[in-house]
Amino acid sequence: MKIEVFKSKIHRARVTGADLDYMGSITVDADLLEAARILPGEKVQIVNITNGERIETYTIAGRRGSGEIVLNGAAARKFAPGDIIIIISYACVTPEEARNMEPVIIFPDEHNRIK
C-alpha cells in the first residue's frame, strides 16, 4: 500500500506575474524549485493565502535568481501579482517510508530569494 504525504513546500512566496494566454502551469525560479526539491513538471498544489483559492498544476523552471513566480493559463484568473502563496508537493510512499521522511520547507524573502 502507498499513501500520499507532504514532501516539501515553498512557504509564503509572492506571485510576480499572471499570464492568461499561456497554456497552463506555474513558472517558479529554478533556485526555489531546487531548494524545495521540487522537479520541473512535478504536480503541486498552490494555496493562495491572499484570497483562499487552491489549485493543482505542474511546475516549469523559471530563470535562476529571477525570483519569478508566474501563474499561467486559467490560474491567472485566480492569482494576481503580489498575492502570497504556498507551493506544496506530495509523494506517494509506503507507510514505512513515510515514517522516515522529513519534509523540506523553504521560506523565501519578499523578493522570492532563499533566506
N, C-alpha and C positions, 0 to 999 in steps of 0.2 A: 504494500500500500504506500502511496505517496500523499503528502499533504502540501499545501501551498503556504509558505511562511514569508515573513518580512525579511528581505535580503539587504536592502540599502535605501538611503534617501538623501536627497538634496533638500535641506530644510530651510524654508523662508528665503527662497530666491526671488528675484524681481524680474517680471516679464519685460523684455526690451522691445518686443515687436509682435505684430499680429498680421499675417499675410493671408487674406481670404482667398486669393487666387492660386495659392499653392495647393498641391494635391492632398496634403494631409500630413500629420505628424507634429513633432516638436523638435526644433533645432536647438541644441544645447552646446555651449562652449566645450570643446573636446577635453579641456583640462578638468572641468567639473565632472563630466562623464567618467573619465579615468579615475579621479579621486573617489568617486562613489561606486566604482566597479560596475558601472552600467555600460553595456556594449551598444554600439550603433545597431539599430534595428531591433533592440530589445523592447518588449512590451513594458509600458509603465502606466501607472495611474497618476494623474495630476489633480491635485486638490487646490482650488483657488480660495485662499484664506480671505481675500478681499470680498468675494461675493458668494461663496459657498458652492460654486459649481465643481463637479467632479467629472473627469473623462478618462478614458483609456485610449492610448495611442502607442506609437513606437518612436524611438529616438533616431535623430540624424545628428551626426557630429558636426558642430559648427567650428568656426575658426578658433584655434587655440589662443587663449589670452584675451579674447574679444569680450568676454562677459555676456555674450548674446544668449538669450533665451526667447525664441520666437515660436508662437503657436501658429500653425499653418492650417489651411483649409477651413472646414466648418468650425473648428475650435476657435478660430479667430473671432467668432461672434460671441464667445463666452469668456474670453480673456482679453485684457487690454494692457498696453504698456503701462508699467507702474504697479500692476497687480502683484501681490505677494502670493507665492505658490509653494507647494511641496511636491517634489517629484519622487515617487515611490516605486521601487522594483521588488518583485517577489521571486521565489524559487520553489520548484517542486522537488521535494526531497523526502526521504524516508523519515519516520518519526525519530529514528536513532540519529540520523544526520542532523535533524533539526535541534536535537538536544545539545549538540556541539557547535552550532552556528553562532557567530557573533555578527550581528548586522553592522554595516558601515553607515555612519551618519556624518554628513559634512554640513557645515554652517557657513555659507558664503557671506561676504560682507555686502554692503549696499550697492556695490558695483559688480556683484556676482563673481568676485575673486575669492579664492580659497584663503580662509583666515589662517 
